[in-house]
Amino acid sequence: MRPRLARFALSNPAPASLQPGIQRAARHTRFQSTTLRSGEPATASLSPRWLSELKNRIGKCIMFGLSAGQTNEACSILKELVVDWRELVAGSEGFLTGKNRRGLFRQEVVWGEMDSMGHVNNVMYNRYAESARVNWTLNFANALDPAHKAEWKALVTPSDVGLILRSIRTDYKFPMKWPDKVTVLHKLRDQPNSDTDHFILDVLILSEVHRRPAARCVEDIVVYDYKVGRKSPLKPFMVGQFRETFALQEQAKEKYGMRVTELIKRVRELEEGSWDRPDAKEDMGSANP
């Protein structure tokens, strides 16, 4: 089915400056008709810039004029996008974003991390992931499972059973520049079992200036017993905490995924009540008071 915006485009051609907005709206219409595979986040088929695109679409609605009720609705949507952007972007993928909830690492981007082009050096993304992973582990010791505090802290040392990074793959999404700040989040890819001796962590590195992923990493972590010199299954206290964490990830993905879907629906309804209607005319303002 063709988007309703085509009717407006035929009856009253939009200015060239509005064509990108129309194209974005068309992409959104296709998203609505897409069936997500089981387990996929609600944002799987969206553009990485979907958050800023929603803001642009609301701006276009404002250009065509809104009623008092529509204006309140636009403000309400914008407030959610601004205040809860981390939860909407990261939470909808299953990353846990709350303070003291399985780790939340933030770091300022500084000049010393730049390359000759003024971009954050590629190696720094892996360092961000490394620091965040240590923070993620220690968070179990300090906030989530203090009964096993010593054991959790030992995991980041070569004294007993520890966690070793076997490999890391980093996908760079766009070059960050100073000034910026990163938020780095980890999540378990799968639910671990008692015989698990390694696990995969997905890493999301968010640019706080652009409010979208700057890079994504995949870390393969091995549980290693330094005393005997070989891999070791997860300790029972680790299995319990990781299973609880995985369950919370799935809940977050469903909760915030539904919020994203609802926000997209509300923006579309705002469009249908403003520029995307047969009699729509752009409000260019007036020079007269």
Secondary structure, DSSP 8 states (H G I E B T S, - for coil): ---THHHHHHHS---GGGHHHHHHHHHHHHHHT----TT--TTTTS-TTHHHHHHHHHHHHHHT---HHHHHHHHHHHHHHHHTHHHHHTGGGT---STTSS--EEEE--GGGB-TTSBB-HHHHHHHHHHHHHHHHHHIIIII-GGGHHHHHHTTSSSSEEEEEEEEEEEE-S--BSS-EEEEEEEESS---TT--EEEEEEEEEETTTTEEEEEEEEEEEEEETTTTEE----HHHHHHHHHHHHHHHHHHHHHHHHHHHHHHHHHHHHHTTTSSTT-------S--
